[in-house]
Amino acid sequence: MGLILAGLLAAFNGTFAGTLNAAQAYVINDIYLKYIKPDASNKQIRIMNYVIGLLMVAISIFFGFYAKNVNSVLQWLVSGLWGGYLAANVLKWYWWRFNGHGYFFGMLTGIAAALIFPVILPPLFPSIPSDIILLYFFPAFLIISLTGCIIGTYIAPPTKDEVLIDFYTKVRPWGFWKPIHEKVLAINPDFKKNTNFKRDMFNIFIGIIWQTALIAMPIFLVLKNFTYFGITVSIILVTSIILKFSWWDKLED
């Protein structure tokens, strides 16, 4: 029990720190420095960073008081928020035309749907249990967010060529990058595109199994189900060896 508690606390601290730091960075860089005080000093930025951090924590605690239970929050995060979050964060890697406006409107429409649907859906579909109704409407969240991404992208001009070329050259993502790929070749004819799609997808598949086993292992240990605990440990060892040769050893600078 102590082991699983330590694991949960570590997971909470890691997730909390990363999420809070990301929220502070977004607000400071995208709002405060861009629109409110572009010439802010380091001291002013530091103070605002503390203020934004405390404000985010206070808002989070406030919403926490209104949460019915852990499952209701989890359903909202996995079904609603993730459905609205997914499209924007996939397109930013794999579509050259995608821009900041597309990301903003995709996230905005997705999060708005995740906030509104839990209120309006249960009365409209009383036959579906309210604690899992968001799971049924995950495709709707995804479509709404994707629509917002596309509309937002095309109401604004494309990102500057030099930015896209620099990103494509350094990251070499696979996806819909043909126009940028041709421009890179015009500058550097020796440039080689990423042709590791199959290997990357294989590593993702193995990585999902590896991560799932890591989550399941301590649960089986706490439940004292040593048979399944041993199976998950074996899966972790096998997948770790596979990832060592198919992913870790293949990493490039």
N, C-alpha and C positions, 0 to 999 in steps of 0.2 A: 504493500500500500504506500509505503514511503517512497519507493522508486517511482511509482506511477504519479504520485503527487509532485515529486521533483520534476518529472518530465512535463507535466501539465503547466507547472509554474515557469519552467524554462520556455515552453512553447508560447505561453502568454507574454512573457517579457520580450521575447524575440519579435512576436507579431505586433505587440503594442508599440515597441520602440520604432520598428520600421514604418508602421502606419502613421504614427504621430510625426515622425521626421518628414515623411512624404507630404503630409498635409501642411506642415509648416513651410516646406520648400515651395509647394504650389502657391500658397497664399502670398508669401513674401516675394517670390520671383515673378509670378504671373499677374499679380494684382497690385501689391504695394509698390514695388520698384518700377512697374510698367506704367501705372496710371496715377498713383497717389503721390509718391515722392521718389522720382527717378534719381535724384542727387543725394539720397540719404547716406549718411556717414556709416561707418562700420558699427559705431556705438548705437546709433538709431536702429540699424538693422538687427543688432543683437537684442535690443530691448523689445522690438516688435516681435521677434522670434519667440521670446519668452511669453509675451502677451498672447500671441496666437496659440501657442502650445497650451497654456492654461485655459484659454477659452475653448479649445477643442476638447480638452479633458472634461471641462464643466458641462459642455453640451452632451458629450457621450454619457456622462453619469446621469444627466437629466433623462435622456432617452432610456437608459437602463432601468430606471424606476418603473417605466411603463411596459417593459417586456413581460409577457405572461410567463414564459419559461424558456429554457435553453433551446428546446426544439423549435419554438416559433421563430426565434432569432435565426437559428441555423437554416430553417426553411427559407426565410426571407433572403438571407445572404446567398445561399446556394442557388435558389431558383430565381428570385427576383433580381437582386443586385448583380449577381454574376451574369444573368442573362442580358442585362443592360450594359454590362461592362465588357463582355466578351468581344463583340464585334469591333469596337474601336481599337482594342488592344491587339487584335489579330491583323486588322487592315494596316496598322501603322508599320508593320514589318514587311508586308507582302504586296502592297499596292503603291506604286510610285506616285500616283496622282493624289493620294490621301494627304491631307494637310491639317493644320491646327484647328481650323474651323470645323472640319469634318469630325475630328476627335472631340471637340467641345460639344457639338450638337448631338453626336452619337451618345456621349456620356450623359448629357442633359436629358434627352428623351428616354434613355434607358433607366436612369435613376428616378425620373418623374413617374414612369410606368411602375417601377418597383414600389414607389410610395403610394400610388393611387390604387393599384389593382387589389392589394390586400383589403381595402375598404369596400370597393364596389363589387368584387367578385363573389364573396360568400352569399350575399342575398340573391344574386342572380343564378347561382348554381348550388342550391341547398343540398342536393344529393351528394355533393363531393365534400368529404370532411374538410373543415376549415384549416386544419393544421397541415394538410398536404396539398391544398388546392393550388398553391403556387407552382408545385412540380408539374401539374397538368398544363400550365400556361407558360412554361419555360420557352417554347418556340415563339410565343407571342412577344415576350420580352425581347428575344433575339431579333425578330423581324422589325419591331419598332425601333430598336437601337440601330440596326443596320440601315433602315430608311433614313434616320437622322444623320448617320454618317455620310451617306451618299448625297443627301440634299445639302448638308453643311459643306461638303467638299466642293461641290460645283457652284456654290454661291460665292466662292472666293477663288482668287487666282492660284495656280500651282505654286508650290514651294520653289524658291530660287534654284536654278540649275546647279550652281556651285555647291549648295548645301546637299542636294540629292546626290550629286556626283561624289562628294566627299564621303557621305554616308555609305553609298553603294560600294565604293572602292574599299573602305575599311571593313565593313560588315559582310559584304558579299551575300546578301540574303537571296533565297530562291523565292520565286513568285512572279508577279506581273511587273517586271522591271525592264522590259525590252527597250523602250525609248531611252532610258538612262544608260542601259548597257551599251547601246550604239554610240552614245555621246562619250562614254568612257573609252570605248575602243578608238574613237577618233582622236582622243588625246594620248592614249596609251595602247597601241596595237597589240602589245604583249599581255594585256590583262586577260586573266582566265576567270570565267564565271564559276559559280559554285555548282558543282555537279554531284553533290553528295546527298541528294534528296532521300534516296532509298536508305542510306546508312543512317541519316539523321532520324528518319521515321522509325527505323528499327530501334535506335537508341531510346527514342521517346517511349516506344512500347515496352522495352525492358525497364526503363526508368520508372514507368507507372507501376509495374509489378514490384519493383524494388521499394518504392516509397510506400506502397500499400502494405507490404510485408513489414516495413519498419513501424508503421502505425499499429498493425495487428499484433505484433510480437509482445509488447508490454501488456496489452489487454489480456492475451491468453495467459501471461505470467501471473497477473493479478487474479484471474479466474482459476488459477492452478490447473489449467488444462495443458499439461505438459506435452501431450501428443502433438497438438496443434502448435504449441510453442516451439517444439523441435522442428516441425515442418517449416514454420516461418523463418526460423534461424537458417535452415538449409537453403531456403529460397533466397534469403538475403546474401548468403555467401556465394551462391551460384551466380546470381545477377550482378553482384559486385565484381566478380571475376570477369564476366562478360563485358561489363561497362569499362573495366580497366583496359581491355584490349581494343574494344570497338569505339570507345569514346575518349577516355583519358589520354591514351597513347596517340590519338589522332588529333588532339588539340593543336591549333596553329596560333602563332603570334598575331 
